[in-house]
Every structure is written in C-alpha cells, then in structure tokens.
Amino acid sequence: MITKRFFITLLSLFLIVSAFAAKKNLEKDITMVSYEQSWLDNNGTLALKNNTNEPVFNVVYTITYLDMSNNELDYETFSSDVNIDPGRTRKVDIPAYEHERNYHYYKTKENLGHPTFKIKFTLKDYNVAKEDKYEEGEGYYNYNSNVDVDDDNTTFSFLFYIILLIFAIGASIGFYVLVAVMAQKRNRNVAVWVLLSIIATPLLMIIILLIIGDNQNHVGNHYNKE
C-alpha cells in the first residue's frame, strides 16, 4: 500500500514538473541575435537563437519596422520552418523591407544616402503543428528560402532527449526506492522517510540514514535471551 501511494505521489510530482517545464516563455525562448539587409538585398537575414532545452523546428514571429526615431513604419508576421538545436543559433531569410525603394538596415553601413530602418523582433510561438499555423485570419507569412532541413539530426536529437528523460526518471525513482529500502533495514518508518525525501531530497535522506543507523528502540530489535 505504501509503495503504491509512493509511486502515485512521485508520478504526480513528475507531471507537475513536466507541465512547468513545457510552458513557453515567449520573451526569452527564441531571441534575435542579429539582422542583415543592404539596399541591394532581396532578402533580409535574421539570426535566431534557441535558448530552450529542446530542438526547435519552426518559429512564428512578428517583425516591426521602425524609423530612426523608433516610430513604427510597418509590421509583418512570419512563420519560418527552421531546425535549431538547444543553445544554438541559425539564420533564416525573410523578404527585404522596401527593397524597391532601396531601404537598408541601419547597422549595414553605406554612404549612398538610402533610407534606413530598425526592426523589433517579437516571438509569437514555436514548435507549432503545421495545421495550427495557417488558420484563417492569422496572417502568417511562410517563407522558407533558407531552410536547412536535416531529418536525421532532428530524429537523433529527439531520441537523445527521450532517452535522457527516461534515464532521469529512472534515476529519480531509484533514489526514492533506495531511501525506502534503507529506512526499512534500519527499522524506521518507510512512509515518513519517503515523504521527507519528497520534501527535501532523497540524497540528503540517504546521508542522514547512514549517519543515524538502526533504530535501537524498535520492538523487533529486542529478543529474550535464554
């Protein structure tokens, strides 16, 4: 009975932690590292960094175009299919802003007097199923001219993180089981020690059990000697 309750409690905690881990932070998960566009370019090039712990396979974002006084000129929402490994940066292309009028990004230096602009990157979503990206009225612009798809690497990364997750879960369960076994062998209340492990950490409880040793007051330790 104790074991069943223990595993139910552990499973509940795991689901809660997973739910928090899966929550997207649209301010920090995917950020723009740089933007490039000269007055001759047909495309602008974004460098996007994946700050999460999972592979990213598409990014939905809004680019707001600003003049040099930070007044808004225009905006466009894009959906770029791009594979970015955790902690890595990859470049994607989008249509150049006002290419016909020879606009260029203000950090791209030139002395020809062409109009300049700034941009603001706003992450809208990522890792969105294809059928969810193109709902009527969303206005996403799908632009894939610079997509570098590597299905083998994506599959490998996915399997690696699944194996890593399984290993982490197994190790966590193993520590709790070890606490229960150690408490039982030392004639101590298994449920209490497992609960303390959940509140604190199993490693701390293992150390404490090693230090305090057997429960000398346990009834099972007293025998009638003839």
N, C-alpha and C positions, 0 to 999 in steps of 0.2 A: 504493500500500500504506500509506504514511504517512497519507494523507488518510483512508482507511478506518478505521485504528486511532484517529485523532484524533476522528472523529465517534462511534465506539463509546465511547471514553472520555468524551466530552462528554455523550452520551446517558445513560451510567451515572451520571455525577455529577448530572445533572438529575433522574433518577429517585430518587436517594438524597435530594436536597434536597427534592423533592416529597413523599416519604414522611415526612420530618421535619416539613414544613410542615403536612401533613394530620393529624398527630397531635393529638388533642383534649386540652386542658388543662381538666379539669372543675372546677378550683379558681378559674380566672381567666377563662375564655372568656365565660361568661354570669354576671353578678352582679346581685344585687338592690339597687336604689338606694333604694327606699322601700316601705312598706306602709301602707295606709289601711283602717280599719274602725271605724265608730262603732257604738254599741249599736242604732241603728235600721237599719243597712245589711243588706240581704240578701246582698250580695257584699262580699268583701274585694278590694282593688285593689293588685296588685303592679306596680312599675315595674322592668322588666328591661333591662339594658344589654348590648349586643353588643360585646364587647371584641376580637372577631376581625377578620380582614381579608376575611371573606366574609359574604354575606347569610345570615340565619338564618330558617328557615321554620317550625320548631316547636321547642319546648323541653320536655324531660321533667325534672321536679324533685320533690324531697320538701320539704314544709313541716312542720317540727317545732314544735309549740305548747308554750310554756313558761310557768310561772307567774313571778311577780316575783322568786322566789328561784332562777330558772333550772332548776327541776325540770321534767322532761318530763311533759306532760299527755297529748299525743296526737300523731299524725303522719298525713300523707296524701300519696300520690304523685299528681301531676297531669301531664297532657300537654296543653299549650296550643299550638294552631296559631296562630302569630303571625309576621308579617313584620317583621324588624328589620334595617335596613341596617347595615353596618360602622360601629362607633363611635357608633351612635345608641341611644336609649332609647325603649321603648314600654311602655304599660300594658296589663295583662291582668287579667281578673276571675276570681276563684275563689269558691266558696261561703263565706259568712261563718262564722267559727268560733263555735259555740254561740250562734247568733242567737236561739234560743228562750229562752235564759237571759240575754239582754241583755249578753253579753260585748262588750268593745271593746278595740281595740289600745291599748297603754299610752301611745303618743305622741299619740293622739287625745284631747285634753283634754275632760273633762266632770266635773261636780261632783255627780252623782246617786248616787254610791256603787256603781255597777255593777262587776262583776268585770273585771279587766284581765288581759291576757296579752301575752307576747312571742312572736316567731317566729324560727326559724332556717331559712335557705334553703340547700338542698343540690342542686347541679346533678347530674343523673343522666346526661343525654345531650341531644343536639340534632341537628337535621337528620337525623332518623330516618325511613326509609320507613314509610308507614302500615301496611303489612302486618307490619312488625317491631315496631310499638309495642304491639300488642294480643295478644301471645302469652298463652296461657292461664297463669294464675298470676302474671302480672306485677303485676296490681292497679292499673293506671294509671287515673286518673280524667280523662276527656277533657271539658274544659269550655271552650266556645267562644262564650260570650255576648257577648264584647267583641272578637271577631276583626275586624280591618280588613284585608281581603284586596285587594291591588292587583296583579293578574296582570301588567299591562303594566309596572309598575315593577320587578317581580321579574324578568321576562324581560329588560328593558333592563339591569338590574344584572348578570344572568348573562352576557349578551352582552358587556357592557363589560369584565368581568373576564377573559373568554375572549380578547378582542382584546388586552387589556393583557398577558396571559400570552404570547400568540403574539409580540407585539412585543418583550417582554423576552427570549424565547428567541432570536428573530432577531437582536437587538442583541448578545447574548452570543456567538452563533456568528460574527457579523460581526467582532467584535473578535479572536477566535481566528484567523479567516481572514486578517485584516489583519496579525497578527503573523507568520503563516506566509509571506505574500507579501513582507513587509518583510525577513524573515530570508533568503529565497531571493534577493532582489535584492541583498542585501549579502553574498552568498556565505557565509552562515552556516548551520549545521545546523538545518534546519526543525524536526525532531522534538524536538531539545533545547530550542529556544525555545518551542515549543508546550507542552512539559512544564513549563517554568519558568512559563509563563502560567497553567497549571492550579494549580501550587503557590502562586504568588503571585497576581498579577492581570495580565490582558492589557494594561491601560493602563500599568502600570509597565514591562512589557517593551517596549511601543511607545516609551516615553520613552527607555529605555536604548538601543534600536536606533537611534533618532535621534541620540543623543549619540555612540555609538561608531562609527557609519558603516560603511563597507565593510571586509571582511576582506582586508587587503593581502597576507596570506600564502597566500591561496587560489591554487591552481595555475592556475586559469583567468584570473588577472589578469596572468600573465607571458607575453609574446609575444616571439618572436625578431624583432628589428628588422633589416632589410636596409640 
